[in-house]
Amino acid sequence: MAAIEKFAKRHGVDVVSFKKDQRKDDVTREYLVKFEAKEGVVYIGRAQEKARVVRTERRRNAITGATYPWVVDGSAFVNYYYFGSLCVSDG
């Protein structure tokens, strides 16, 4: 994540935090209208979205009392990054 922010700053690319229910295609259209180069990263979008994750939790053996890791499915909100880019062919 820090590398993405560093890239954006170095190249003057906007990082857009998408709002709930905001259409990424609409944001992309707005940026494409203003983009003047033939190729490059138009903008970087960041969205928090629900994702399936696998976690471990500590369980205890009822007989020995020893703890051990146990894998469980769950969900979490994670940051997804979208790169709006453009490459125009001359051919």
N, CA and C of each residue as an Amber inpcrd file, in Angstrom:
protein
   273
   0.8150000  -1.1850000   0.0000000   0.0000000   0.0000000   0.0000000
   0.8650000   1.2580000   0.0000000   1.9250000   1.2370000   0.7680000
   2.8100000   2.3950000   0.8020000   3.4640000   2.5890000  -0.5650000
   3.7910000   1.4960000  -1.2440000   4.4130000   1.5890000  -2.5630000
   3.4400000   2.2050000  -3.5720000   2.1660000   1.8990000  -3.4530000
   1.1700000   2.4690000  -4.3590000   1.0580000   3.9680000  -4.1290000
   0.9890000   4.3650000  -2.8740000   0.9030000   5.7970000  -2.5450000
   2.1670000   6.5310000  -3.0260000   3.3180000   5.9020000  -2.8720000
   4.5820000   6.4970000  -3.3000000   4.6050000   6.6580000  -4.8210000
   4.1410000   5.6300000  -5.5410000   4.0630000   5.6950000  -7.0000000
   3.1640000   6.8480000  -7.4320000   1.9980000   6.9510000  -6.8090000
   1.0380000   8.0000000  -7.1610000   1.6370000   9.3860000  -6.9560000
   2.3060000   9.5680000  -5.8470000   2.9050000  10.8650000  -5.5460000
   4.0220000  11.1990000  -6.5400000   4.8740000  10.2170000  -6.8160000
   6.0080000  10.4230000  -7.7190000   5.5510000  10.7820000  -9.1270000
   4.4330000  10.1960000  -9.5740000   3.9720000  10.3970000 -10.9490000
   2.7950000  11.3660000 -11.0610000   2.4000000  11.9600000  -9.9470000
   1.3000000  12.9240000  -9.9780000  -0.0390000  12.3130000 -10.3330000
  -0.2610000  11.0920000  -9.8860000  -1.5130000  10.3780000 -10.1680000
  -2.4360000  10.5090000  -8.9560000  -3.6840000  10.8770000  -9.1960000
  -4.6570000  10.9880000  -8.1060000  -5.0120000   9.6160000  -7.5530000
  -5.1550000   9.5440000  -6.2260000  -5.6810000   8.3500000  -5.5700000
  -7.0890000   8.7110000  -5.1120000  -8.0720000   8.0050000  -5.6560000
  -9.4750000   8.2880000  -5.3910000 -10.0220000   7.2380000  -4.4340000
 -10.5840000   7.6810000  -3.3250000 -11.2620000   6.7600000  -2.4130000
 -12.7200000   6.6810000  -2.8360000 -13.1110000   5.5090000  -3.3370000
 -14.4900000   5.3400000  -3.7840000 -15.4380000   5.3670000  -2.5990000
 -16.5590000   6.0130000  -2.8000000 -17.6000000   6.0500000  -1.7760000
 -18.5430000   4.8690000  -1.9900000 -19.3070000   4.5510000  -0.9820000
 -20.2570000   3.4500000  -1.0770000 -21.2000000   3.6800000  -2.2590000
 -21.3790000   2.6500000  -3.0610000 -22.2640000   2.6500000  -4.2380000
 -21.8080000   3.5760000  -5.3590000 -20.6070000   4.1250000  -5.2850000
 -20.1000000   4.9660000  -6.3640000 -19.6250000   4.0610000  -7.5020000
 -20.0420000   4.3810000  -8.7160000 -19.6740000   3.5610000  -9.8740000
 -18.2590000   3.8980000 -10.3470000 -17.4200000   2.8740000 -10.4020000
 -16.0360000   3.0630000 -10.8240000 -15.9650000   3.4940000 -12.2920000
 -16.8840000   3.0080000 -13.1190000 -16.9140000   3.4130000 -14.5310000
 -17.1630000   4.9080000 -14.6820000 -18.0120000   5.4700000 -13.8440000
 -18.2910000   6.9110000 -13.9190000 -17.0510000   7.7260000 -13.5720000
 -16.3400000   7.2970000 -12.5450000 -15.1040000   7.9960000 -12.1480000
 -14.0760000   7.8920000 -13.2730000 -13.9710000   6.7110000 -13.8680000
 -13.0150000   6.5110000 -14.9520000 -13.3260000   7.4270000 -16.1280000
 -14.5820000   7.5430000 -16.4970000 -14.9600000   8.4360000 -17.6050000
 -14.5430000   9.8800000 -17.3150000 -14.7680000  10.3380000 -16.0880000
 -14.3850000  11.7100000 -15.7130000 -12.8860000  11.9320000 -15.8800000
 -12.0870000  10.9530000 -15.4670000 -10.6370000  11.0870000 -15.5700000
 -10.1520000  10.9600000 -17.0120000 -10.7920000  10.0960000 -17.8090000
 -10.3670000   9.9300000 -19.1990000 -10.5710000  11.1990000 -20.0120000
 -11.6260000  11.9480000 -19.7210000 -11.8980000  13.1960000 -20.4380000
 -10.7510000  14.1800000 -20.2420000 -10.1620000  14.2060000 -19.0520000
  -9.0950000  15.1590000 -18.7340000  -7.6970000  14.6430000 -19.0850000
  -7.5690000  13.3380000 -19.3580000  -6.2530000  12.7210000 -19.5750000
  -5.7570000  13.0350000 -20.9770000  -4.5470000  13.5950000 -21.0910000
  -4.0410000  14.0540000 -22.3780000  -2.9450000  13.1820000 -22.9800000
  -2.3120000  12.3390000 -22.1860000  -1.2220000  11.4990000 -22.6930000
  -1.7840000  10.3290000 -23.5000000  -0.9090000   9.6920000 -24.3100000
  -1.3290000   8.5310000 -25.0970000  -1.4190000   7.2690000 -24.2420000
  -0.6410000   7.2280000 -23.1800000  -0.6680000   6.0670000 -22.2910000
  -0.2530000   6.4800000 -20.8950000  -0.6390000   5.6660000 -19.9290000
  -0.2600000   5.9200000 -18.5550000  -1.3630000   5.5630000 -17.5900000
  -1.0780000   5.7640000 -16.3350000  -2.0590000   5.5120000 -15.2810000
  -2.9180000   6.7670000 -15.1440000  -4.1930000   6.6260000 -15.3710000
  -5.1250000   7.7490000 -15.3520000  -5.4190000   8.1580000 -13.9110000
  -5.6720000   7.1740000 -13.0710000  -5.8980000   7.3990000 -11.6450000
  -5.7890000   6.0540000 -10.9380000  -5.7080000   6.1040000  -9.6240000
  -5.7160000   4.8890000  -8.8020000  -6.9160000   4.9900000  -7.8800000
  -7.7370000   3.9690000  -7.8940000  -8.9190000   3.9570000  -7.0380000
  -8.7360000   3.0130000  -5.8660000  -9.2650000   3.4190000  -4.7230000
  -9.1700000   2.5990000  -3.5180000 -10.5870000   2.3950000  -2.9840000
 -10.9340000   1.1450000  -2.7110000 -12.2660000   0.8430000  -2.1870000
 -12.1530000  -0.2020000  -1.0860000 -12.9200000  -0.0020000  -0.0310000
 -13.0140000  -1.0330000   0.9990000 -14.1720000  -1.9350000   0.6290000
 -13.8650000  -3.2130000   0.4760000 -14.8830000  -4.1740000   0.0780000
 -14.7820000  -5.4070000   0.9590000 -15.9100000  -6.0400000   1.1210000
 -15.9620000  -7.2450000   1.9470000 -15.3240000  -8.3970000   1.1790000
 -14.4890000  -9.1610000   1.8570000 -13.7880000 -10.2710000   1.2230000
 -13.8170000 -11.4930000   2.1330000 -13.7580000 -12.6490000   1.5230000
 -13.6500000 -13.8960000   2.2790000 -12.1990000 -14.0380000   2.7210000
 -11.9940000 -14.3260000   3.9860000 -10.6460000 -14.4980000   4.5130000
 -10.5810000 -15.7740000   5.3310000  -9.3790000 -16.2660000   5.4900000
  -9.1280000 -17.4310000   6.3350000  -8.2830000 -16.9410000   7.4980000
  -8.7200000 -17.2500000   8.6900000  -8.0080000 -16.8090000   9.8920000
  -7.7110000 -18.0120000  10.7740000  -6.8480000 -17.7670000  11.7400000
  -6.6220000 -18.8010000  12.7540000  -7.1290000 -18.2780000  14.0870000
  -7.6220000 -19.1970000  14.8650000  -7.9930000 -18.8460000  16.2350000
  -7.3840000 -19.8900000  17.1470000  -7.1950000 -19.5010000  18.3890000
  -6.5740000 -20.4000000  19.3540000  -7.6470000 -21.2650000  20.0080000
  -7.4170000 -22.5520000  19.9710000  -8.3220000 -23.4880000  20.6490000
  -7.5400000 -24.2070000  21.7370000  -8.2900000 -24.7550000  22.6810000
  -7.6480000 -25.4350000  23.8110000  -8.1390000 -26.8800000  23.8720000
  -7.2000000 -27.7930000  24.0090000  -7.5310000 -29.2000000  24.1640000
  -8.1830000 -29.3970000  25.5220000  -9.3850000 -29.9560000  25.5330000
 -10.1530000 -30.1150000  26.7710000  -9.4710000 -31.0530000  27.7670000
  -8.6860000 -31.9910000  27.2750000  -8.0470000 -32.9600000  28.1620000
  -6.7050000 -32.4600000  28.6810000  -5.8540000 -31.9750000  27.7640000
  -4.4990000 -31.5830000  28.1670000  -4.3700000 -30.1030000  28.5180000
  -5.3090000 -29.3120000  28.0250000  -5.2280000 -27.8680000  28.2590000
  -4.2820000 -27.1540000  27.3070000  -3.6070000 -27.9200000  26.4450000
  -2.6800000 -27.3220000  25.4830000  -3.4620000 -26.5450000  24.4200000
  -2.8900000 -25.4330000  23.9750000  -3.5380000 -24.6540000  22.9230000
  -2.9790000 -25.0500000  21.5660000  -3.8030000 -24.8450000  20.5530000
  -3.3910000 -25.1460000  19.1870000  -4.1330000 -24.2180000  18.2300000
  -3.5420000 -23.9340000  17.0550000  -4.2210000 -23.0610000  16.0980000
  -5.3110000 -23.8280000  15.3430000  -6.3960000 -23.1470000  15.0200000
  -7.5090000 -23.7370000  14.2760000  -7.8850000 -22.7700000  13.1580000
  -7.9900000 -23.2750000  11.9540000  -8.2960000 -22.4380000  10.7950000
  -9.8080000 -22.2960000  10.6520000 -10.2630000 -21.0380000  10.5040000
 -11.6960000 -20.7680000  10.3490000 -11.9120000 -19.7970000   9.1840000
 -13.0460000 -19.9640000   8.5150000 -13.4350000 -19.0290000   7.4590000
 -14.0860000 -17.8150000   8.0900000 -13.9400000 -16.6870000   7.4330000
 -14.5740000 -15.4730000   7.9280000 -14.6440000 -14.4400000   6.8240000
 -14.9820000 -13.2340000   7.1990000 -15.0080000 -12.1420000   6.2340000
 -14.4090000 -10.9100000   6.9000000 -13.9020000 -10.0260000   6.0560000
 -13.2890000  -8.7980000   6.5530000 -13.3850000  -7.7440000   5.4590000
 -13.3380000  -6.4900000   5.8520000 -13.2720000  -5.4120000   4.8790000
 -11.7990000  -5.1390000   4.6010000 -11.4360000  -5.2320000   3.3300000
 -10.0470000  -5.0290000   2.9310000  -9.9920000  -3.9370000   1.8680000
  -8.8190000  -3.3230000   1.7230000  -8.6320000  -2.3010000   0.6900000
  -8.2990000  -2.9710000  -0.6350000  -9.0720000  -2.6530000  -1.6550000
  -8.7870000  -3.0690000  -3.0220000  -8.3170000  -1.8350000  -3.7750000
  -7.3180000  -2.0050000  -4.6170000  -6.8170000  -0.8980000  -5.4320000
  -7.1310000  -1.1930000  -6.8910000  -7.6500000  -0.1850000  -7.5710000
  -7.9820000  -0.2730000  -8.9890000  -7.1060000   0.7220000  -9.7390000
  -6.4950000   0.2580000 -10.8150000  -5.6420000   1.1290000 -11.6060000
  -6.3270000   1.4220000 -12.9240000  -6.7230000   2.6800000 -13.0840000
  -7.3100000   3.1180000 -14.3430000  -6.1760000   3.5160000 -15.2550000
  -5.9640000   2.7490000 -16.3320000  -4.8450000   3.0450000 -17.2180000
  -5.3310000   3.1360000 -18.6590000  -4.4840000   3.7110000 -19.4880000
  -4.8390000   3.9110000 -20.8870000  -3.6200000   3.6360000 -21.7510000
  -3.8360000   2.9410000 -22.8490000  -2.7810000   2.7220000 -23.8290000
  -3.4510000   2.7860000 -25.2000000  -3.0420000   3.7650000 -26.0000000
  -3.6390000   3.9500000 -27.3230000  -2.6400000   3.4500000 -28.3660000
  -3.1210000   2.5710000 -29.2390000  -2.2750000   2.0330000 -30.2990000
  -2.2920000   2.9690000 -31.5040000  -1.1210000   3.1300000 -32.1050000
  -1.0300000   3.9630000 -33.3150000  -1.3920000   3.1620000 -34.5650000
  -1.4890000   1.8520000 -34.4150000  -1.7170000   0.9910000 -35.5760000
  -3.1030000   0.6580000 -35.7040000
